[in-house]
């Protein structure tokens, strides 16, 4: 692809929009895939492609077996790239603006029920790393943080007296989230044990640097097994469980959106489907005229 256009665009995403390294890698892969197709099929740089050529690219990727969700992401990267080129006067129109990717079936997130969540977070504290593990799990479930937000936390971001944690979410948007009483107790015990300074990571890894996302993923899997939960337990499962349980109890979709830091309420609405599934099960089990499911 045109090095200057692609590099400038990715630099814009990194510097101005402050996207994560993971997201930047995804954009880079999508644009590289488009450029590879363009060079093979039409012998052209992606900056010069027209709408019908982009449709042909998406169709080729679809025939190659790329899932609808991956096609949507790939097309979204193209739209953003061409929109940026248009804004900076490098092209006359956005050739991806009118193209629609195949609809992907919406997969509902898995969640832990309340008893499973409590069993998971109540890990023993009288074992090596027990205080840290309890504080980490309690905070995850109490506040619904993203994995990246939790790993980046410093003690100065926590107000344990008032029960608040301030995080920097996607797009560098700051938000404050309540911290529950159990999490505050666990965090206080962990802080006292560490005698940590205010600018120290809440959960340090090797060399005193913030713990890595991979380390948290592996630890969570091990802790779940130790606690007798033989599901696929991962960090985002606790965020899903937090959102589902808060919505189930409060019915406040806007409130859950704010807590999760979702820019678009449509992203949060998936939890209403989970809530409806729960209500449907209660109905089927309790109503005398319900059509019982086998």
N, C-alpha and C positions, 0 to 999 in steps of 0.2 A: 504494500500500500504506500501511498505518498507519505514518506517519513515525516515531513514537516506537518502535514495536516493531522495525521494520526497522533504524532507526538504532542502537538499543540492541544489537541482535544483531550488526550489522557492527562496532560499536565493541568488543563482546566478542571478536570474531574478531581484531581488530587489536591490542587492548591486552592481553588475557589469553592468547589463543592465539598471538599474534604471527605471524599469517599474512602472507604477502607481498602486495604491492599487486596483483600479477597474480591471485592466488587471490581476494582480496577483490573485484576487478572481476568475476570469474566468478560469485561468489555473488550480487553485486548484479544482474548481468544475468539470472541464473536467476530470482531473486525478482521482478524487474520483468516478466519474461515471464509468470510465473504471475499477477501482479496484472493485467496487461493482459487476459489471457484471462478472469480472474474478473470483471472489470468488464464485459466484453462479453457473456459467456455467462450469468452468474448475478447480475450487479449486486451484488457483495458484496466485502468486503475479504478478503484471503487469511487473516487471522487466524481468520475464522469458517468456513472451508471444511471440509467433511467428506470422509471417505475416498472415497466414490463420485464426488464432484466432482473430487478429485485424480486419480482413475483416468481420468475423462473428459478432464482436461487432458493427461495423458500420452498418451492415445489420440489426441487432436487433434494433438499435436506429432509423434507417430509418422506419422500420415497426411500431415502437412505435409512429411514427408521428413527429419525430424531423425534422424541416425544413432543406432544403439543405444548407442554409447559416450557420445554427447552426452545422450541420454535418461537414462542412468545417472547422469551428473554432475548433471543438472538435478534428478533425484529425490533424489540425495544431499544437495543443497543444501536441498531442501524438508524432508527428514527432520531435518537438523541444526537448521533454523530452528524447526520445530515442537517438537523435543525441548527446545530452549532455552526456548521459550514454556511448555512443560509444567513444566520445572524451576523456572521463576519464577512458577508459579501463574496464568499468563494464559490457559491452556486446560486442559480436563479430561483430554484424552488426545491422543496423537500420531496424527493422521489418516493420516500417510504411512508409519507403521511397518510395515504389512502389505502395502504395494504393492511389486511387483517390476517392474523395467524389463526390456525384452527383452534377452536375452543377446547380447553383442557378440563376434564372432569375435576371438580373441586374435591380434594381429599381432606377429610376432616382430621384435625390433629388428634393424636392419642393423648389421654390425660390419666393421671393417677386419681383414684377416688380419695376422699378426705382421709379415710383410715390409712390408706397406703402412703399418702403424703406424710402423715404424722409419723408412721413407722419409719419412713426413710430418714426424716430429719432428726429423729431422736437417737442418733448414734451415741454410743458411750463416750464419755469424755475422759475416762481414766486410762486411756490407752495412748500410745504414741500418735501424735497429730490429732488426737480426739477433740481437743478444744477448737483447733482450727477447722476441722471437718464439721463440727456442730455449728460453728458460726457461719461457715460458708453455706451450708445447706439451709439453715434457718433464714439467712438473708435472701438467698435465691427464692425460696418459697414465700417469704413474707412480702417481698417487694417486687417480684416479677421482673427482675433485671435481665437484660441480655447478657450472654456470656462475656462479650467484649467489655461491657460496662462493669461487670463484677471484677474482671481481671485488672482493669485499670484503676480501681478504687484506691484512694489514699485516705488515711485517717482523717485528714482535714475535710473530706467530703461527707463525713458522718457527723451528725449532731445527735448523739445518743441521749442527751437530756430531753430534747424535744421529740425524739423519734423520727428523724428525717435523714434521708440520704440524697445527695445531689449528684447526678450523673450527666455525662455528656453523651447523648445518643446519636442516632444517625443524622447526618447533615450538620453535625456539631450543635444540635439543639439541646439546650440544658433543661433539665426538669428535676423537680424534687418529688420524692416518693416517700410515703410513710414507711416506718420500720416498726414491725410488731413487737410486743413486749418480750416474747420468747427470743426473738432475734436480738433485741437490745441486751438481754441478759447474757446470751451466748457471746455476743461481740465484746461486751464489757469484760467477761472472763478471759477472752482471747487477748484483748488489748493489755489487760493487767499482766498476763503471763508473758507477753512479748516486751512490755515496757517500751512500746514503740513511740517514735516521734511523730508529729502531726503530718509530716510530708512523706512518711514511710508507706509503702504499699500495705494495704490491709491484709492481703494474702501474698506474702513474698514467696518467690521460687528460689532457684539456684542463684547464689551470689547476691541475694537481697533484692533482685529485680522482681517486678510483678510476675506472679504465676502465669504460665502460658495456658491458652485455651485447651491445648492438647492434654496438659497435665490434669486440668479440671475434668475433662471428659473421661480420662482413664480412671481417675480417682472415684468419680461418681459411679461408674460402672461397677467398680470393686465394692464400694460401700452398699450399693443396692443389693448385690449378691449376699453380702454379710448380713444385711437386714432382712433377708428372705424374700426379696422382690425379684422374681425371675422374669421380669419384663425387660424390654430394651429401654433402659433408663438413661437419658442423656440430658444435658443442661437445659435445652429448650423445652423438654417435657415438664420441667418445674415451672417454667414461664407459662406454658399452656395451662397447667393445672391451676396456677395462681389466678389467671384470667377467668377460667371457667368457674372456679369456686366463688370468686368475688361477684361475677355476673349472676350466678345461680342464686346467691344470697340477696343481692341488692337490686338486680334488674336494671342497673344504671349503665347503659352501654357507653354513653359519653364519658362517664367517670372512668370506666375501664380503659377507654381510648387514651385518656390523659395519663393514666397510670402506666400504660404500656409504652407511651410515646409514639403512637401511630399517627402519621401525618393525615391519613385518610381513614375515615370511620368504616369504609368498606372492608378494610383489613381486619378490623375488630369484629365485624359482623359475623365472621365464621364461628365465633363462640356462641352466638345465638342459636346456631344449628346444634351445637353440642348441648346447650341448655334444653332445646326442644326434644332432643333424643332422650334426655333424662326424664323430662316430663311425660313423654310418650310411654316410657317404661313403667313409670309410676301409674299412669292411667290404665295401661294394659293389665297391670297386676292388681289394681284396686277396684276398678269400675265393674259392677255386676253385669253390665251389658257390653263390655269391651270384647272385641274380637281377639281372643287370646292367641298369642303367637306361639308356635310350636317350640 
